[in-house]
Amino acid sequence: MEPLVLPPNVFSALALSLLLLFLTPAAAWRPWPRLAESNASIDPLVGDSKKFEGSSEFVHLKYHMGPVLTTNISVHIIWYGSWQRNQKKIIREFINSISAGASKSPSVSGWWKTVQLYTDQTGNNISSTVQLGEEKNDRFYSHGKSLTRLSIQSVIKSAVTAKSRPLPVNARNGLYLLLTADDVYVENFCGQVCGFHYFTFPSIVGYTLPYAWVGNSEKLCPGICAYPFAVPSYMPGVKAMKSPNADVGVDGMISVIAHEVAELASNPLVNAWYAGADPIAPVEIADLCEGIYGTGGGGSYTGQLMDGHDGATYNMNGIRRRYLVQWVWNHVVNYCTGPNALDQ
C-alpha cells in the first residue's frame, strides 16, 4: 500500500488545528470570587498579612527574555455588537486615565506605575504612555453572537483588513482590545473566564498582534464577572456595591480590561514575565493579585475600598471618573500593590 500523502493545504489545516488544541490563551482570567477558595481558611498567596497583600515566598515571578512593551502603547478597540455611547465613553476615559498623571490620588496612573517597573532584557521599562488608538465598530455581529477563541481572531482580522477605515497594524506597540456587547457569548465566558489575552496567528490574521478579549457580563453573569457590583446567588445575604459609573456591566469590565492590559504590556507574546514553569498557562502579574482591590484584600474579601458621596464604591480616580481596578504584582517588593494602599 502506498503511503498517504496530504496536500500542502490540508497539512497546514491539520497543523493549525493541533496548534490550537495545545495553545490556549495565556492567563485566562478566572471569575472572582473563586468558589473553591470561598471557604478556605487562608489563601496561600494571601496569608494573614494585612500589609503585604498577596505576599508569598512561594511566588517566583521570573523574566523569560521575551519582549515587553517599552514604546508608547496604543490601545486599538473593536466594539463588537451594540454599544451605548456612554458605555464607550466610560471605557475610553479609563484607557486615557492610565497615563493621566494629573488625576486625583489615588489614581489609575498611580496603579500603572507598578506595571512600569517591569523591564525587558536591555533594562528598558514598560512605557509610561498608554493612549487610545483607533476604533472599529462591528455593530452587525459579523461573526455571529457566539464566538469561539478561533473566531475571535477572525473578528480581529476583519478589523485590520476592512476596506473602510481598517485598524492600523502595529505589532510593536499596538494592543488590540476586542470588547463584546452584553448579548454576545464567547467560549468559556462566565464559566471559566471573564476575559483573556494572547496573540494572533499569522495563518489567520496575517500578523502576530497582541490582543485581549473582555465581555460585558451584565445579562449573562454579572454576579461572576461584575462582582462586587452584582452578587451571585451562592452568596446569600451579601449586598451588591453601587457601581461608580452607574453601569454594572461596564464597571465590571474595567477591572478585567486593566488586568489584561497590564499582562499584555508585561507578557505580550507569552514569553516574558510570568511565574511557574508552564508557558502555555503562565501566572502573570495580574493573576497573582486576583480579587485584591485594597488593603487587606484576598480570598473572598476585596480589601478596603472607598465610598463616594453618592454611595458608589471605587478605589481609583481617573481623569473625570472613578473606577474599581484590581491591583497587580510588584516584583520589586514581592507582593501586590495599588495606589490606594492604606500603609504606603
N, C-alpha and C positions, 0 to 999 in steps of 0.2 A: 504494500500500500504506500503510495506517495505521501509525503508529509503535507499537512495542511499549511498553505501559505496565505496569510492575511494581506489584503491590500493595505497600502500605507494609511489611507484614511480610516480604515477600520481599526488598525493598530493604534492610531492616535486617539481614537474614541475610547478604546479599551484602556489605554494608559491614563487618560484623563479620569475615567471612572474609578480606576484604582487609586489615583492620587486623591480624589475627593473622598474616597472611602476612609483613607487613613489621615488626611489632613483636615481637621475641623478648625473653625475659627478660634483663635487664641483667646484665652482669658475670657471665655464666655461668662458674662456677669450673671451669677445665680440670684434668684429673687431673695429679698430680705424682708422679714426676718427668716432665719434658717430654721426650718421645722425640727431638724434633728438635734439642734442645739438649744431649742427654746426651753428645755427643762434641764439642761446641763448645769452642773454646779459652777464650774469655771471654764471658760473657753481657754484652751492652751495658748492661743495667740493674744489673749487679752489679760489673763491673770487677774489679780485682785487690786492692781495698782490703779489709782485714780489720777496719777500724774503722767505716767508713761503709757498712754492708751495703745494697746496692741503690742507693747514692747515684749520682746521674747528673744532669749539667747538661742532659740531653736530656728529662728528665721535667718536664712543665709541668702540674702539677695546678692546676686552676682552679675557682673557685666560679661557678656559673651562675645564682645568685639564687633557686634553689628552696629549699623548707623543709628543715630538719634537725630531729631530734627533741630539742627543748630542755626538754620537761617530762618528769616521771618516766615511764620506759618500762616497759610491761607486756608480757611475752612470753607469748602465749597458744599453747598447744601442742595440736596434733591428733596423736594417736598412731594411725597408720593401720596396721592389721594386728595381728599377735600380738607383744606385748612382755613380757619378763620384768620382774618387779618391780625387780630390782637394776639392770637397764638403765635404767629410768626414773629411778631414784634417782641414778645417775651423772650423767645429763643435767640433772636438776633442780638438783643441787648445783652443777654448773658455772654455770648461769644465776644462781643465788643468790650465787655467789662473785664475780660481776662487780662488785658494789658492797660486798663484804665487806672493808672497809679493815683489819680486824684480822688478816687472813690472813698467814701467814709469808711473808717475802720470799725470792725473787721471786714475786710474786703475780699472780693473774688481775686483781685490781682495779688493780694497777700497770700491767698491759697496757692496761686501759680508759682510763687517764689520757691516753694518746696519742690515743685516739678523741675524748676530751672537748675536745681542742684545737680541733676544728672548730666553726665558728660559722655562724649564719645572717646575713642582711643587716642585722639590727639589732645584731649583735655578741654575741648570746647563744650560749653554748657548748652543745654536746650535753650532755644531762643526766648527772649523776654517778650517778643512781639507775636501776638496771635490776632489775626484780623479776619473779618468776614470777607469771604471771597465772592465768587459768582454763585448765582442761584438758578435752579431749574425746576419748573413746575411740571408735575405729571398728574394733572387733575383727573384724567380719564382712566387711571389704573391700567396702564398699557400692558402690564403683565399679570393682570387679574388681582383679586382681593385675597389670594392665598399664595404666599411666596415661600419658596424653599431657599436654602442657603446658596444654591447654584443660581436660581433665578434672580436673587439679589444682585449678583454680578452682572446679569443681563440687563437689569434696570440701569446700573451704572454705565454699562456700555451704551445703552440708548441715550443717556445724558451727555456723554462725551463725544458721541458721533452724530448727534442730531443735526439735521440740515439747517435748522433755525436756532441760532444762539446756543451752540453746544458749550458745555462746561470746558474750561481750559484743561489741558493735560499737563500736570505739573507733578512729576514723580519725586522731585527733590524736596519740596517744601509744601506740597498741597495735601490736605486731608479731605476726604470725600465722605460726607455725612448724609446717609440715607435715612430720612425720617418718615415713618409710615403713620397714616391717619388712624383714628380710633376704630375704624371698621375694616382694618386690614390685619389678617393673621399671618404671622411669619413662623416658619418651622421652629418648634420648641418654645415659642413665645408663651410666657406665663408659667408653664410647667417647669422649665429649666432656665430660661434666660429672659432678661428684660432688654438686653442689648448685647452686642459683641463687636469685636473688631478683627480685621485680618487684612490681607492684601489681595488684589485682583490677579487672576491668572491671565497672562498674555494670550493664551489659547482661546480665551473667552472675550476679554475686553480689548486685547491688543497691547496692553501696557500692564506693568506692575505698579499699582497705586494703593497706598494705604487707605483703608476705608473703615467706617463703622456704621452699624445699623442700630437705631433706637426706635422703639414703637410707643405709640400713645396707648396706654392701657386702660383709659377711663371706662370703656364699655366692656372690655374683656376680663380684666383682672386688676382693678385699682388697688385692692387690698394687698396685693403682692408687689406690684411694680410702682405704685404711687404711695406706699406706706412712708410716713405716718399720716398722710392726708386722707387716707382711706384705711379701714381696718378690716382684715379678713374675718370670716365667720368663726374660725377656730380660736379667736381671741375675744371671747365674750366679756363684756364689761369694760373694755378698753375704748376710750373715746378718741375719735379721729381729731387730728390737729387741723387748724384752719390754714389753708394754703396762702402764701404771701401774695400771689398774683391772681387769686380768685379763679383758678383753673386747675383742678385736681390732676388731670391727666398730664398737662404740660408742666406743672410744677414738679410732678413726679419724674418727668423726663429729664429735667435739668440736671439732677444729680447723676443720672446714668450717662448723659452726654458728657458731663465733666469727667466722670470715671473713664470713659472710652477715649476722650481727647488726651487725657493725661497719659494713658497707656500707649496711645498711638505715637505721642511725642517721644516717649522713652523706649518704645519697643515696636517700631513701625513694621518691621519685617520679621518679627518673632525671633530675633537672634541677638537682642541687645540686653536689656535689663529685665531679669526675672529670677525667681527663686525656684529651687528644685532642679531635677535632672532631666525633666521631660520638656523638650522644646515645643512639642505639639500642644500641650496644655499647661503652659507656664503659670506660675502665680506671680502676678505683676504688681506694680506699685499701688494700684487702687484695690486690687483683690485682697491684699494684706490688711486693708482697713475697712473692709466691707461692713456696713452698718454703723460706723463710727462717725458722728457728726459734731461731737463736742466732748468736753472734759468728762471723764468717767464712762464714756461710751464703750460698748462691747456686748457681745451676746445678744440679748433681746432689748437692750437699752440704747437709745440713740446718743446719749450724753446730754450735757446741759446746753440748752438752746436758748434763744431769745424770743420774747413775745412783743409784738408791736402794740401801739395804742389801739389798733383795730382788732387785736386778738390773734393776729396771724403769727405763725411760728416760722422762724428763719435762723440762719447762723452767719450769713454774709451779706454784705451790701454790694450792689453793682453800681452802674452809672446812675440809674434813676430808680432801680427796683431792688427788692430784697429776694434772696434765694436761699434754699436749703441745699448745701453741697457736701458730699462725703469727703472726709479727709483722705490724705494719701501718705504712703510710707516715706519717711525721711531716713535715707541710708546713712547719713552722717551721724545721727544720734540713735539710730536703730529703733525707732518707734513711730507711730502715726502722729502727724502734726497738722494743725489747722490754725488759721489766724484768730479764731475765737476761743482759743485755749485760755482757761482762767488762770493758769500758772506760768504764763510767759514772763 
